[in-house]
Amino acid sequence: MDNGVSAGSTASTSTLGHIALGLTLLAFGIGHTGIIDGVTAANSVSLATYVGGLALFVLGILEFRGGDGFNGTAFAGLGAFWFTWAAGADGKVSADAAGAFLVLFALLVLTLTVGAAGGLFGQGVYALFTLSLLLLAVGAFADSGLLAKIAGWVAAVAGLLAWYGATAALAHWPVALGSRARGDAVPAS
């Protein structure tokens, strides 16, 4: 969530951005896993277009306007990713082009992983998202449905983590990830 903001903070565009990212990752991931009969990644196109694409991009612009360069970059960049992914999800591109696209955006998300505030909620979501994109890219290059399913599970876990962190911020849940024995608590950053 926001740098230096504990889970007990008030709602912000950052919190809404993490909810949008979480829901989009969940839909995208569940679609790739095939766990729900008849639900595929293509079924998440509308959500990816409007929640992951348009909403995240607008929230990114608002974050830039508010002076938060990291969340501005994250949300606007990921908004561009989701919108572009949704536009090409109907098979208009070759598997190799899709793989290259996924690798390029994995580099963006890797940059976000490195630049995020430390901890599970900061770096964890982006690290899992990076792994998911890389697995999907390799799966596209190798035409491997198994890698796509594994990537879907990783994306779903990243989505749950993003959603939980944002929910914790809204619900004022104390999120302690450090050592409680020493009395250290790490906020959902």
C-alpha positions as CSV (number, residue, x, y, z in Angstrom):
1,M,0.0,0.0,0.0
2,D,1.3,3.6,0.6
3,N,4.9,3.8,1.7
4,G,5.0,4.4,5.5
5,V,1.2,3.9,5.9
6,S,0.1,1.3,8.3
7,A,-2.8,-1.1,7.8
8,G,-4.9,1.2,10.0
9,S,-4.8,4.2,7.6
10,T,-7.7,5.7,5.9
11,A,-8.7,4.8,2.3
12,S,-6.7,6.3,-0.5
13,T,-6.3,6.0,-4.3
14,S,-3.5,3.6,-3.4
15,T,-5.9,1.3,-1.5
16,L,-8.3,1.4,-4.4
17,G,-5.5,0.7,-6.8
18,H,-4.4,-2.4,-4.9
19,I,-8.0,-3.7,-4.7
20,A,-8.3,-3.2,-8.5
21,L,-5.0,-5.0,-9.0
22,G,-6.0,-7.8,-6.7
23,L,-9.3,-8.4,-8.3
24,T,-7.8,-8.3,-11.8
25,L,-5.0,-10.7,-10.8
26,L,-7.6,-13.1,-9.2
27,A,-9.8,-13.1,-12.3
28,F,-6.8,-13.5,-14.6
29,G,-5.2,-16.2,-12.5
30,I,-8.4,-18.2,-11.9
31,G,-9.1,-18.1,-15.7
32,H,-5.7,-19.6,-16.4
33,T,-6.0,-22.4,-13.7
34,G,-9.1,-23.9,-15.2
35,I,-10.4,-24.6,-11.7
36,I,-13.9,-23.3,-12.5
37,D,-15.5,-25.3,-15.3
38,G,-16.1,-23.1,-18.3
39,V,-14.1,-20.1,-17.0
40,T,-11.0,-19.2,-19.0
41,A,-8.5,-16.4,-19.0
42,A,-10.5,-14.9,-21.9
43,N,-13.5,-14.5,-19.6
44,S,-11.5,-12.0,-17.6
45,V,-11.1,-9.6,-20.5
46,S,-13.9,-7.2,-19.5
47,L,-12.5,-7.0,-16.0
48,A,-9.0,-6.6,-17.3
49,T,-10.1,-3.8,-19.6
50,Y,-12.1,-1.7,-17.2
51,V,-10.8,-2.5,-13.7
52,G,-7.3,-3.5,-14.4
53,G,-6.8,-1.2,-17.4
54,L,-8.8,1.9,-17.3
55,A,-9.3,2.2,-13.5
56,L,-5.7,1.5,-12.7
57,F,-4.4,3.9,-15.3
58,V,-6.6,6.7,-13.9
59,L,-5.6,5.9,-10.4
60,G,-2.0,6.0,-11.5
61,I,-2.5,9.5,-12.9
62,L,-4.1,10.5,-9.6
63,E,-1.2,9.0,-7.7
64,F,1.3,11.1,-9.8
65,R,-0.8,14.2,-9.2
66,G,-0.7,13.4,-5.4
67,G,3.1,13.2,-5.6
68,D,3.5,9.4,-5.3
69,G,5.8,8.4,-8.2
70,F,6.0,4.8,-7.3
71,N,2.3,4.1,-7.2
72,G,1.8,6.4,-10.1
73,T,4.2,4.3,-12.1
74,A,2.9,1.0,-10.9
75,F,-0.8,1.8,-11.5
76,A,-0.4,3.6,-14.8
77,G,2.1,1.0,-16.1
78,L,-0.1,-2.0,-15.0
79,G,-3.2,-0.2,-16.4
80,A,-1.4,-0.1,-19.7
81,F,-0.5,-3.8,-19.4
82,W,-4.0,-5.0,-18.6
83,F,-5.6,-2.8,-21.3
84,T,-3.2,-4.1,-23.9
85,W,-3.5,-7.7,-22.7
86,A,-7.3,-7.5,-22.9
87,A,-7.1,-6.0,-26.4
88,G,-4.9,-8.9,-27.7
89,A,-6.5,-11.7,-25.7
90,D,-8.7,-12.9,-28.6
91,G,-5.8,-14.5,-30.4
92,K,-4.9,-11.6,-32.8
93,V,-1.2,-12.2,-32.1
94,S,1.0,-15.2,-32.4
95,A,2.1,-17.2,-29.4
96,D,5.7,-15.9,-29.8
97,A,4.4,-12.3,-29.9
98,A,2.3,-12.9,-26.8
99,G,5.4,-14.4,-25.0
100,A,7.5,-11.4,-25.9
101,F,4.8,-9.1,-24.7
102,L,4.6,-11.0,-21.4
103,V,8.4,-10.8,-21.0
104,L,8.5,-7.1,-21.6
105,F,5.8,-6.4,-18.9
106,A,7.5,-8.9,-16.6
107,L,10.5,-6.5,-16.7
108,L,8.2,-3.6,-15.7
109,V,6.8,-5.7,-12.8
110,L,10.3,-6.7,-11.8
111,T,11.2,-3.1,-11.6
112,L,8.2,-2.5,-9.4
113,T,9.3,-5.5,-7.2
114,V,12.7,-3.9,-6.7
115,G,11.3,-0.4,-6.1
116,A,8.4,-1.4,-3.8
117,A,8.5,-0.8,-0.1
118,G,9.9,-3.9,1.7
119,G,7.7,-6.7,3.0
120,L,5.1,-9.2,2.0
121,F,2.6,-6.7,0.8
122,G,5.0,-4.4,-1.0
123,Q,7.4,-6.6,-2.8
124,G,5.4,-9.9,-2.5
125,V,2.6,-9.0,-4.8
126,Y,4.9,-7.7,-7.5
127,A,7.4,-10.6,-7.1
128,L,4.6,-13.1,-7.6
129,F,3.1,-11.2,-10.5
130,T,6.6,-11.1,-12.1
131,L,6.9,-14.9,-11.7
132,S,3.4,-15.4,-13.1
133,L,4.2,-13.3,-16.2
134,L,7.5,-15.2,-16.8
135,L,5.8,-18.6,-16.5
136,L,3.1,-17.5,-18.9
137,A,5.7,-16.2,-21.3
138,V,7.7,-19.5,-21.2
139,G,4.4,-21.3,-21.6
140,A,3.5,-19.3,-24.6
141,F,6.9,-19.9,-26.2
142,A,6.8,-23.6,-25.4
143,D,3.0,-24.0,-26.0
144,S,2.6,-25.4,-22.5
145,G,-0.8,-25.5,-20.9
146,L,0.7,-26.8,-17.7
147,L,2.9,-23.7,-17.3
148,A,-0.1,-21.5,-18.0
149,K,-2.0,-23.3,-15.2
150,I,0.9,-22.9,-12.8
151,A,1.2,-19.2,-13.7
152,G,-2.5,-18.8,-13.1
153,W,-2.1,-20.1,-9.5
154,V,0.8,-17.8,-8.9
155,A,-1.3,-14.8,-10.3
156,A,-4.3,-15.8,-8.1
157,V,-2.1,-15.9,-5.0
158,A,-0.7,-12.5,-5.9
159,G,-4.2,-11.2,-6.4
160,L,-5.3,-12.5,-3.0
161,L,-2.3,-10.9,-1.4
162,A,-3.0,-7.5,-3.0
163,W,-6.7,-7.7,-2.1
164,Y,-5.9,-8.7,1.5
165,G,-3.5,-5.9,2.0
166,A,-6.0,-3.3,0.7
167,T,-8.8,-4.9,2.8
168,A,-6.6,-4.7,5.9
169,A,-5.9,-1.0,5.2
170,L,-9.7,-0.3,4.9
171,A,-10.7,-2.5,7.8
172,H,-8.0,-1.2,10.1
173,W,-6.8,-4.7,10.7
174,P,-3.5,-4.9,12.6
175,V,-1.2,-6.7,10.1
176,A,1.9,-7.9,11.9
177,L,4.4,-9.6,9.7
178,G,7.4,-9.2,12.0
179,S,8.5,-11.0,15.1
180,R,5.8,-10.6,17.7
181,A,8.0,-12.0,20.4
182,R,10.2,-9.0,20.2
183,G,7.2,-6.7,19.9
184,D,8.1,-5.7,16.3
185,A,5.2,-5.2,14.0
186,V,5.5,-4.6,10.3
187,P,2.6,-2.7,8.8
188,A,1.0,-3.7,5.5
189,S,3.1,-1.2,3.6
